[in-house]
Amino acid sequence: MRVHQPARWGLGAAGAGVVVILGLDLTSLDEMNPFMRTISEHGLGPDGWIFGLGVGLLAAGSAAIGVSLARKRLAGVFGTIALMSWSVGLFMTAWFEKHDWSVGPSTSGSIHRVGSLIAFLSLPLAAVVIARPWRHRERSKATLVAFGFGICSVLWVVGIGAVTFIGAGNGLPWYRVMPLGLVERGLAVTEVAALLALGVWAAAGRRPVLAEGLRQPLT
């Protein structure tokens, strides 16, 4: 079976980025509490470039997977925009450093926060829209896995929003109402799993038949 080249590159780059970030997490267990500290805190300090490299690789890989899905007419316009928004958000978090808000506002920190928000909201939407099973007459395991993890990601986002809203009603800041590091890592794992499943689907040599019997991209 012929492998679609951009998807293969995308899976390789995204996988390498995940390995880099996971390596940072494992090597800093003695210094950083993963339950309370966010992933982005790896970007602080002299080794911050390693974190930026990992996120940049994940973003580049995601973009390549998006290109592959678009070229094979599997993503549709809306799905492609959502997946590329995830990539742009990741690039923003990689380039602009996380900020310690206790010392005051920061332009770089604000851009980093916006990028993180764009990324975490865009990927669940992309996975659900692109891999929704009723869109495809011939279903594959990869599309079902991507859709399943997409739904799980949506539930993560809704849960975080609900807990934050409840906390705000009780006068608690959003970063105090949950174990932020654990929640962020749970959401990140779910979203990356959905992305990799999309990449596996994009790498397949055969284009699935659309439920409507058309070859045109759907929005």
Secondary structure, DSSP 8 states (H G I E B T S, - for coil): ----HHHHHHHHHHHHHHHHHHHHHHHTTTT--TTTS-GGGGGSSTTHHHHHHHHHHHHHHHHHHHHHHHHTT-SHHHHHHHHHHHHHHHHHHHHS----GGG---HHHHHHHHHHHHHHHHHHHHHHHHH-GGGBSS--HHHHHHHHHHHHHHHHHHHHHHHHHHHHHTT--GGGSS-HHHHHHHHHHHHHHHHHHHHHHHHSSS---BTTS--S---
